[in-house]
Amino acid sequence: MLHVYLLRHGETSWNADGNRYCGATDIGLTQKGLEQAHLAAALLKGVQFDAVYTSPLQRAHRTAAIASGNRADIIVEQRLIEASFGEWEGKTRAEFIAENPALWNAWAQEPDYVRAGGTGETAVEVVTRVDDFFNELITKHPNGTVLVVAHNTVNRFYMAWKLGMPLKNYRQIVQENSSVTLFSLDSRGEFSLLKLNCRS
């Protein structure tokens, strides 16, 4: 059985500024975000990880470094990068809905095949690459424990899909900055959610 400690990165300046959509844009952590990562490190201090994986974006990589106790062998994984939100990146939801309400409504109702921000990714594209990554982990660490640091949307799309939820309901899963989620995957990829959005 593979056990995965899944983190969302710490707060960014865009998270703090009205929750501007970061997407694939490479935004760094705020001071609060660094502090959140240190709190995650304290929470995970007693866990022995066989490996640590992170999205290549600096907000996730820095969080992974701090949360893992500055391990030197962190593995950067491209498939964990945040969903591309196309023309919505750098804008708040209120701003881009005002610009094109029809596009938001289409995405909100059927993100499976509608491109976020018109030019970004679909939910199916995101789930496909993230699921491919986790299936590979089952083979690499069949009885292991790993730390994975990624992003709000990719994490929630993956969990929604594994839980059998319609992907349009992914926002019903909460994962705050640097909170810890724990799940297991058996040899067949069967998913069990053990803890969600924990800070203690």
Secondary structure, DSSP 8 states (H G I E B T S, - for coil): -EEEEEEE---BHHHHTT----TTS---B-HHHHHHHHHHHHHHTT---SEEEE-SSHHHHHHHHHHTTS-S--EE-GGGS----GGGTTS-HHHHHHH-HHHHHHHHH-TTTS-GGGTS--HHHHHHHHHHHHHHHHHH-TT-EEEEEE-HHHHHHHHHHHTT--GGGGGGS---TT-EEEEEE-TT--EEEEEEEE--
